[in-house]
Amino acid sequence: MSDTEGREQDGNDSYGRKPFKRSRSHFADRITADGRDGWPVEAGRYRLVVSRACPWASRALVSRRLLGLESALSLAVADPIQDDRSWRFTLDEDGKDPVLGIGYLSEAYDARENDYPGGVSVPAIVDVPTGALVTNDYQRITLDLATQWAALHRVGAPDLYPEPLRDEIDSVMDGIYRDVNNGVYRAGFAAGQGEYEAAYVDVFRRLDLVSERLAGQRYLVGDTITEADIRLFTTLVRFDAVYHGHFKCNRSKIAEDPVLWAYVRDLYQTPGFGDTVDFDHIKRHYYQVHTGINPTGIVPLGPGLSGWLTPHHREQLGGRPFGDGTPPGPVPPGEAVPASGRP
């Protein structure tokens, strides 16, 4: 789910002033091969709406690239800076998404449920013919892309959720979600010292455990990239730029842990990962939207980005990034990250 919930009564100033609790996905319908929820997998029918700033949405970006779903599932990218109506399409001509014809993602939420009072989150998948939201279930979307959308995967697509490893993948992801993915937010949006310290301890305890796990193996589960790696990557890639300072997770930087720094660089340099990351969107969103934490809206100039492209030597551990498959092809025209957001 988005790190900002959208149409909340107190707006962006509320972050850091009340206890943080991540909302459950209100719209949890699934798009499946058999259409059991009324939404069958169908090429061209749906549109994936993301913010490149949001780690939850970035999972879907990476999965879509790795699986080669670009032609089957079109992409809308929201402005990293929100206003009172949350995610908006001001990056597009005339301030409207060219396919959905709307200026705000909230319009797709309202087309699904009149007067929906909750937050407007990404990733979201919208039904193009009706303009209505299908799902904002950030935990399920990528799993379904990996499994239910298999008939539309590219030739050579990796198996990101291999059935024999699912129990282990789920277990690893559960701890990472609780203590790292969500833990940095519990620290950053904490309203009291004790709440912050408890989250801080959880974050670094889990990062230490993950570092130990990765010291002798290239990937989190098995010898190929899986959903677990995608979920960890989207937090690690943001850590030094925003979570270390903005969210006060400052015991150490990822760049100061030799194992984690090499691991996240390995993934960043793997096609399908780094080519979805926009550091400019990431930094501007966190520092300019979370005014309750950073009231001046000043965006730090650092840290430098050149280190992301340095050798990592993780290939010495073996492993096959795509298993029996192949890397994804070039980024489709119009989807490339601008130079301002790349190292």
N, C-alpha and C positions, 0 to 999 in steps of 0.2 A: 504494500500500500504506500501511497505517497507519504513522505515525511511531514507534510503539512496537510491537514484534513480539509481545508477549504472553508465552506460557509459556516464557520463557527461564530457564535454571538460575539465573542471578545476579539476576534480577528487575530492578526499576527502578533500583536503586542502581548497576547496572553502567554506565549511560550516562555517558560522559565518562571511563571508566576502562579502556576497551579500544577498539581501532580500530573505526571504524564501517564496516559493509558492509551495504548494503540487500539483503535476500533476494529471490530470484526468486519469482514466484507459483507455489506448488506445485500449485494446482488451476487449470488453464488451459483447462478446457472452455469452449466458446463456446455461447451461446444464439443460434441462427440461424434465419432464415426457413425453411430447408430441413431443420433439425434434424439436421445432419450429425454432430454429436457426441452425438446422443441427447436433445438439449434444444431442442425447437422453440419458437419465439416463440409465446406463448399468453397472452392477457389473463387476469389473475387467478391465474396459476399460480405466479408467483415473488414473492419478497419481497426488497427491497433493504435491506440493513442498513448503516447509516452511523453515524459519529460526526460531529457538527457541528464538532468540534475538529480533525478530520483533514483536511488539504488534499487528499489523494488521494480520500477519500470525498466531499469537497465538490464535486469535479469531477462526480461522478455526480448529486449533488443539483441542480446547475445544469443539467446536460444534461436530466435528467428534467423539470425545470420548463419549460425552453425548448421542449422537444419535446412537452409536454402528455401525458406518459405516467403522470400521477398515478393515473388510474383503472385503468390496465392493469398497473402495477407498484407494489404497495403498499410502504409505507415503515416501517421500524423504526429508531428513534433510540436509540443506546446512551448510557449515562451517560458523561460526559467523564472521570470519575475511575474508573480501573481498580483491580482488586485482583489477587491472584496468578493468577487465572484469566482475566485480561484483560477484554475488553469485556463488560459486563453490562447487564441491562435493568431496573435499579433505578429508572428514571424512570417505569416502568409500574406499574399497580396490582398489588400482591402480588409485585412484583419479577420478573414474567415477561412476555415479549412476548405480547400478547393473541392473535396469530394463530399463532405457532409454538409457544407454550406452554412456552418454555424461559427459564431465568434467565440463561444465558451463551451467547454466540455459539459458544463452544468446543463446545457440545453438538451444534451443526449440523456442525461439523468432524468430531467423533467419529462422527456418524451416517453420514458419507461414508467415513471411513477409520478403522478401529479403532486406538486407541493412536497417533494421529497426533502426532508429537513436536514439530512445528514451531510457529511463531508464529501467533497468531490475529489476522488483520488485517481491516481494513475499507478500501474497500467490499467487501462480500460479497453474493452473490445466492444465496438459499436456495430450494430446491424445496419449496413448501408441502405438497403431498400426502405427501411422504416425510420432510420435516424435514431433509433432507441438503443440505449445501453443494453448489452447482453450480460456482461460480467465485469466486476472489479475485484475478483478473488485473486489477489496477488500471489497467494500460496499455491493455487491450483493451475493458474494459466500456463505456466511454463511446463508443468508436468503433463498437461494435456497436449501442448504443442509437441512434446517429445513422444507421446504415445498415440493419442487419438488422431493426430494429423499425419500419421505415418504414410498414408497413401499419397500425400502431396510433398513429402520430403524429397530433396534433391538426391540424385544418384551419388552414393558415397557419403551420405549424411551419417554422422556418428550416432551411436546409441547412448543418449545422455542419461537414461534411466533404465539400465539393463536389469531385467527381471531377477536374475540370480543374486544381485547385489542390493536390491531395493531395501531390505531390512537394515542393512548396514548404512546405506546412504541416508535413510530416514533418521536413523539414530544420530549420525554425525550432524546432519542438518538441524536436528532439534536443538542440540546444544549450541551450535553456532548461531541459530536464530535467536534463541533466548538470551544469550550472553554477549554476542557480538553484534549481529545485525540490529537487534532491538536494544541491546544494552547501551550502545553509544547514544541512542535517543533518550533512554532513561537517565543517563548521566547529563546529557546536554540540556534537557528540558526539566531537570529536577527543580522542585520548588523549595527544597530544604537541604541542609548539609548532610544529614544522615541518609536521605534518599540518594543524593549524588554519590556519596562515598560507597554505598552498597553497590550501586551500578558500576562504578569505577573498578571496584574489586572484581566484580564478575567479568567485566570486559578483559582485564589483563590476565586473570586466572585462565580464562578460556583461550586467549591468544597464546599464552605460554604452553598450554596443552596441545594446541594446534601446531605450534612451532616444533614441539617434540615429535609429534606424529609425522610431520613433513620432513624431518631431518633425514630420514632414510628412505623416503618414497616420494616420487615426483608429484603424485596427485593424491587427493584425500581418500578415495576408495578405488581399489583396483589400480590398473596401470594405464587407464585412459581418463580423459576429461569426462566428468559426470555433472549432473545437476548440483551436487554438493560444491564443486569447485566454482561454478557460476555464482552461487549464492555467497560464498566467501569473498570472491573477487570483487564484487560490486561494493562491498564495505571496505576492503583493504585499499582499493584504488582511490578512495575518498579520504582515507584516514589522515594522512599527513596534511592534506590541503585544508580539511575542515574539522574533522573530529578531534584532532590533537589540540587545536587552539580554541575553536569556536565552541566545541562541546566539552572542553576541559578534560579530555582523555589524554593527559599529558605526562604519564609516567615515562613513556618513551614513544618514539616514532616507529613506524613500520620499517623505515630505512635504517633503523638502528638494530634491528633484529636480522642477522645475516640470512637466516632460513626464510622467514616470511618475505623479506625484501627480494630475495632471489625468486621465490615462488610467484609473487605477484608480478614481477617483471617477466617471468617466463610466460605467464598467461597473457599479459599485456601485449607481448610481442607475437602471440599466436593469432593468426587471422580469425576474426570474429569477436575478439575481445577488445583490444586497444582501439580498433577502428570504429568502435561504438562510443568511446569515451570522449566527452567534451569538458575539459577542465574549466573552461571559461564559464559554461553554463552552471557547472557544479558550484564554483566559488561565488558567482553572482547570486545564485539562488539562496544559498545558505546565509550569506552575510547581509544580503539586502532584504530578504523576505522575513527572516526571524528577528524582527525589530525588538521583540521583548528581551532578546539576548544581546543583540548588537544594535542599539538604538541609533548610532551614528550612520549605519549603513555603509561604513568604510569597508572596502574589499582589500585584503592584504595582497601585496604584490607577489610574495613567495608562497610556497617554496618553489625553487627552480625545478624545471621538468626534464632537463636533459638526461638525468639518470635513468629515466624509464627505458631508454634505448640502449643501455650498456649491457655487455654480456652477463648472463646469469649462470651459465654452466650447469643448469639443472638437467640437461640432457644426459649428463654423466650418470644419473640415477636410472636411466632406462626409461621405460614407459613409451607409449604410443599415443600421442595426443588425440588422434581421431580413430583409434582402434584399427579396424580393417577398412575404414573409410578414407576420405581425402579432405584437405582443407576447403573451406568455402571459396567461391570465386570472388572477383572484384566487387567492391561496394557498388551497388546500383547507382546510376546517375541521379543526382539530387539528394542522395542520402549521406554523402560524405560529410564528416565533421569539418567545419571550417578551420583554416590554419590557426586562427586565434585560440582554438581549444585544444591544439595538439602540441606535443613537445617539439 
